[in-house]
Each structure stands twice: as C-alpha cells, then as structure tokens.
Amino acid sequence: MTKEQKLNPFHLAMPVSDLEAAEHFYGKVLGFEQGRNSAKWIDFNFFGHQFVVHQVDPNQQHEPEENAVDGHQVPVPHFGVVLEWGQWHEFANQLKQNSIEFIIEPYIRFKGKTGEQATLFFKDPSGNALEFKAFKNPSKLFEK
C-alpha cells in the first residue's frame, strides 16, 4: 500500500470465554459502540474498525507467550490500534480512570530512537492481550 492510498478498516474476530463480561468490558469500560450481535458474538466499533468477540469454550483458549521488547515482556499474540498522539494519551487516561490493570504501563518506548512510540498493554476478561500505541510522527510507523 502506498502512502496515498486510503487505509480501510480491518475486521478482527477474537475468542472470549464470557460474552457478557466481554460486552461489559468493551462496551462500558472501554466505551466502544456496539453493533450487530447474536447469542454467540458481538460487533464493536474499535476506533473505526470492525472488532467481533465470539463466545468459545474457555478450555480451548491458551495463555499468550512473551517476547522481550525494549526491556518489557510483550505478550504474543496481541492486537490493538495505532492512535493519534493526543488520542492515545486521552485513551490511556480513560483506562487509568477505569482502573485497568496494565501488563505494561503506559510509557514511551524506544525513546530518542527510530520508532519512538507511546505504548501500553492490558488484557480483556478472557485473557486476550491488547496493545495501543501512537507515534508523534505517524510517518515513522514503518521506518527502519
């Protein structure tokens, strides 16, 4: 994709062990607007992207692994969105106000280096790891 192309929304479906807890977490705690739903899944507006939680057997889920990144143990797999700088800070404050337990507290990663970014990690009630990040200069997203 070139810089001139419009970025299309992604679709991501994630397993959850408790659909009601996921509905509360993503809808009330994180404040994501709910879209369509059924007895087994719920759509959410995830910063303009289509995020769907699907009820699964809790025995089928597994704990993420970890990789060291910038002195922190990053859970793998994880997902999230790259936000605008100010939007990230507002979201981080919202999470703190909602007493989110962070895996990695909000901080600036790779400070003073190529790829400097704001980042934070936490888990949803089913143990899915989420990362939200921001770059002061969004053009640095893929810079080496």
N, C-alpha and C positions, 0 to 999 in steps of 0.2 A: 504494500500500500504506500503510495506517495504522500507527501505532506499535504498536498492539495485535496486529497480525497476525503470525503466526509466519513467520520467514524460511525459505523452502525451499532445499534445496541446489541449486546450479546445476550444469549439465553443460557442460563446455568440451572441445572436441577441438582439438588443436594438431598441426601437421605437424612431424615430426622427420626428419632425414636419416639417422640411425643409430639404429635401435631398441634395439640392445644398449647403446649409450652412454646413451641416454635411460633405459633400465631401471636402469642403474647410478646415474646422476645423481639421478633422482627417488626411487628405492628405497633406495639405500645412502647417498649423500651427503646428500640432504635428509630421508631417513628416512620417506618416505610409504609406507604399506601398499599392496601390490599387490593388485588384484582380478582380474577376468577378463582373459584375453589370448588372442591368436591370433598367427599368424606375421606379421601386419601392424599390430597395435595392442595396447596395454596400458592397462588402467584403473588409476588410483591414487586413494586416499583423500586428497584435498587439503584438509585441515582440515575434513572432513565433506562436501566437495563431490566430485562425480564429474569427474575430470580424466582425459582419454584422450589418449595420444600415438599418432599414426598415422604409419607409415612412408610417406614420399613420395620422389619423385625429388629429389635435392639441387639439381638445376638449376632446379627450379620455385620454390625459396624466394628471397626478396629481403631485402635489408637494411632494417631499420626506418629511418624518418625521425626527426627530432628536433624538439622544441619547447622553448623556454626556459620554465622554471618555477622561480621562487624562486632565480635565479642558476645553475641547473643545466640541462644539455641532457638532456631526458627523451626516451627512445626511444618511438616510436609506430609500430606498436601495442605494447602491453604488457598483462599481466594479473597478477593476484595476489589476495590476500585481505586484508581489514581484520581484524587480530588484536586481542586484548585487549592493553592496555599492557604488562603483565608478560610475556605470551606473546611479544610482538614482541621484547622485549629478550632473552629466552631464545633465540628463533629466530636473532636477529642474532648472538648469541654462538656458537651452533651453526655458523652459516655461517662465521664467522671461524675457528673451530677446524678446519673442513674446508677452509680456505684458498680460499674462494670469491673470485674476482676480481670486485669490485664495479664497476658502471658509475657508480653514485652510492653512496658510502659511507653507512652508517647515520648519520642525523642528524635533528634536529628542524627541520621545515620550517614556515615562516610563524610563527616564534617570537614569542609575545606578541600574535598577531593572531587574528582569527576563522579557524578552520580549522587551527589549530596541530596538527601531527601528526608522529609519528615515521615515517620512510620510509627505504627502501633499494631499490636496483635491482641486478640482475645478469642474466646470460644463461645459458640452458641450453646444452648442447653443440651444438645445432642453430642457435643464434643467436636463439632466442625470448627476448624481454625479459620479466622478471618484476619486479613491484613488490609489496612487503609494507609495510603501513602500520598505524598504530594511533593512536587518539585517547585522551587521558587521560579525556575525557568523550565516550563514544560517541554521545550525543545531538547532538553538533556535526557529525556526518558530512555532513549536507546543509545546514548553516547558511550563510547568505549573509553 
